[in-house]
């Protein structure tokens, strides 16, 4: 009987203890849930990505070409003899430097008109020579005159065959020995095509040199950038993964560029590069 009373008494106190501890357990559970609800989410993994489209380094043949701007001039002179007895008495209507045409009245001598037999630019009126004459720059034998930097001059001199986009052949016929004030060199080219006229201006005439960079590793021009501008300053390319994640910055050697593609050494075939970093780098 006494054992039963002790057992009942023990169960009573266990029940009381359980009732006392239950609220504490509930409070703990609620607290844990609240902590989980307000806990900061895990920090995202930040990966640097490409700023432009992703392009792949590829190998291809690149035809070398140059662009020239200038105007057409003539180096051919024509002469018109003055047969008048006293050519100093001629009253000239034409002046040196102006264009004259066949049949044009150039002046009069004792009331008789002196008629031009040539088309061109009047360069000289010489009435004092043993044989008085007019010297005229003809409008035939046209050549394209340009001023080019040393790099382009070198390309012209080693050109295998100069050809325009339409297939017109060109030949370098003159190179000045004295440089211009800006360091450029005056050249003249003979073009075999038609449709050119004296004084006609040409801008960015494309001429292929006949030189081909076979199987060159190339990138678009916009993939390369400099940290400091200058001919002796290094060039860089920003390598990324195929899906645009940054890998590394590579220093590269820049070769021939046709304005769109540039031949590059220092990278591997098939790797990917950021085409938008040039703008971010201030290029």
Buried (B, 14 or more C-beta within 10 A) or exposed (E): EEEEEEEEEEEEEEEEEEEEEEEEEEEEEEEEEEEEEEEEEEEEEEEEEBBBEBBEBEEEEBEBBBEBEBBBBBEEBBBBEBEBEEBEEBEBEBEEEEBBEEEBEBBBBEEEEBEBBBBBBBBEBBBEEEEBBBBBBBBEEBBBBBBBEEEBBEBBEEBEEBBBEEEBEBEBEEEEEEEEEEEBBBBBBBBEEEEBEBEEEBEEBBBBBBBEBEEBBBBBBBBBBBEEEEEEEEBBBBBBBEEBEBBEBBEBEBBBBBEEBBBBEBBEEEBBBBBBBBEEBEE
